[in-house]
Amino acid sequence: MIGLLGATWLWVKAAHVIFVIFWMAGLFILPRYLVHHQDALGDAVQARQWADREAKLRKVILTPSLIIVWVLGIALAINIGLFDGQSGLGWLHAKLLLVLLLSGYHGWAVAYSKRLAAGQGGIASPKLRMLNEVPAIFVALIVILAVVRPF
């Protein structure tokens, strides 16, 4: 694939996959942190420790990875003709929609983490535990679209 990226295409693709893995690792652990943090709201010391862990996770892994994933992903999408009217990219449109929704989930989780840091819970623990599974469902669908390219 030559396109915009030329000979660097495979390197950009590899970096994209690496940062997707980092982002997903963060998205798999942050919701579990939220459950523990919410359970610890009655203990100020533990709640502060969970807030600190969440802040470090956001600053070191989640936010940088999200930004890099989007920048590299858009470069790859442009490279294969996303904005050129290239046919056969229905899979990419669906993937981008799912990544956009997953990014929204990321935003929700970060916002809820900040609410918990302020001492405000609000979501029942069983529901919060169910929300833990959202990233796994999305990443499975996104990988299928990217690898199988069903349409």
C-alpha positions in Angstrom: 0.0 0.0 0.0 1.8 3.1 -1.2 -0.7 6.1 -0.9 0.0 9.0 1.5 2.3 7.0 3.8 4.5 5.4 1.2 7.0 2.9 2.6 6.2 3.8 6.2 2.7 2.3 5.9 3.5 -0.9 7.6 5.4 0.9 10.4 2.4 3.2 11.0 0.1 0.2 11.0 2.3 -1.6 13.5 2.4 1.5 15.8 -1.4 1.8 15.5 -1.9 -1.8 16.6 0.6 -1.3 19.5 -1.2 1.8 20.8 -4.6 0.1 20.3 -3.3 -2.6 22.7 -2.2 0.0 25.2 -5.5 1.8 25.0 -7.5 -1.4 25.4 -5.3 -2.4 28.4 -6.3 0.9 30.0 -9.9 0.5 29.1 -10.0 -3.0 30.5 -8.6 -1.9 33.8 -10.2 1.5 34.4 -13.8 0.2 34.8 -12.5 -2.4 37.3 -10.8 0.4 39.2 -14.1 2.3 39.1 -15.9 -0.6 40.8 -13.3 -0.8 43.6 -13.2 3.0 43.9 -17.0 3.2 44.3 -16.9 0.4 46.9 -14.2 2.4 48.8 -16.1 5.7 48.9 -16.8 5.2 52.7 -13.1 5.1 53.4 -11.4 8.4 52.6 -7.8 6.9 52.4 -8.8 4.1 50.1 -10.9 6.3 47.9 -8.0 8.8 47.5 -5.7 5.9 46.6 -8.1 4.7 43.9 -8.5 8.3 42.6 -4.7 8.6 42.4 -4.4 5.2 40.5 -7.1 6.3 38.1 -5.5 9.7 37.4 -2.1 8.0 36.7 -3.8 5.5 34.4 -5.5 8.3 32.5 -2.4 10.5 32.2 0.1 7.8 31.4 -1.8 5.2 29.3 -5.4 6.1 28.4 -5.3 9.6 27.0 -1.9 9.4 25.2 -2.9 6.1 23.7 -6.3 7.3 22.6 -4.8 10.3 20.8 -2.1 8.3 19.1 -4.6 5.6 18.0 -6.8 8.2 16.4 -4.0 10.1 14.7 -2.4 6.9 13.3 -5.8 5.4 12.4 -6.9 8.5 10.5 -3.6 8.4 8.6 -4.1 4.8 7.7 -7.7 5.4 6.7 -6.6 8.3 4.4 -3.9 6.1 3.0 -6.4 3.4 1.8 -8.7 6.0 0.3 -11.3 6.8 2.9 -11.8 10.4 1.6 -11.2 9.5 -2.1 -14.5 7.7 -2.6 -12.8 4.4 -2.6 -15.2 1.5 -2.9 -15.3 -1.6 -0.6 -14.7 0.4 2.6 -18.0 -0.4 4.3 -16.0 -2.3 6.9 -13.9 0.8 7.7 -16.9 3.0 8.1 -18.4 0.5 10.5 -15.1 0.2 12.4 -14.8 4.0 12.7 -18.3 4.2 14.1 -17.5 1.6 16.7 -14.2 3.3 17.5 -16.0 6.6 17.9 -18.5 4.9 20.3 -15.7 3.3 22.2 -14.0 6.7 22.5 -17.3 7.9 23.9 -17.2 5.1 26.5 -13.6 6.1 27.3 -14.9 9.7 27.9 -17.7 8.4 30.1 -15.3 6.3 32.2 -12.9 9.2 32.7 -15.8 11.5 33.7 -17.1 8.9 36.1 -13.6 8.5 37.6 -13.5 12.2 38.2 -17.0 12.1 39.8 -15.8 9.3 42.1 -12.7 11.4 43.0 -15.1 14.1 44.1 -16.9 11.5 46.3 -20.0 11.1 44.1 -21.0 7.6 43.0 -24.4 7.0 41.6 -24.3 3.9 39.5 -25.4 0.7 41.2 -22.4 -1.8 41.6 -24.1 -4.6 39.5 -24.7 -2.1 36.7 -21.2 -0.7 37.0 -19.8 -4.3 36.8 -21.8 -4.9 33.6 -20.4 -1.7 32.1 -17.0 -3.3 32.5 -17.7 -5.6 29.6 -18.4 -2.8 27.0 -14.7 -2.5 25.8 -14.4 -6.3 25.3 -17.5 -6.4 23.1 -16.4 -3.4 21.1 -12.9 -4.6 20.6 -14.1 -8.0 19.4 -16.3 -6.4 16.8 -13.6 -3.9 15.7 -11.0 -6.6 15.3 -13.5 -8.7 13.2 -14.2 -5.7 11.0 -10.5 -4.9 10.5 -9.3 -8.5 9.9 -12.3 -10.1 8.1 -13.5 -7.0 6.2 -16.9 -8.5 5.7 -18.3 -5.7 3.6 
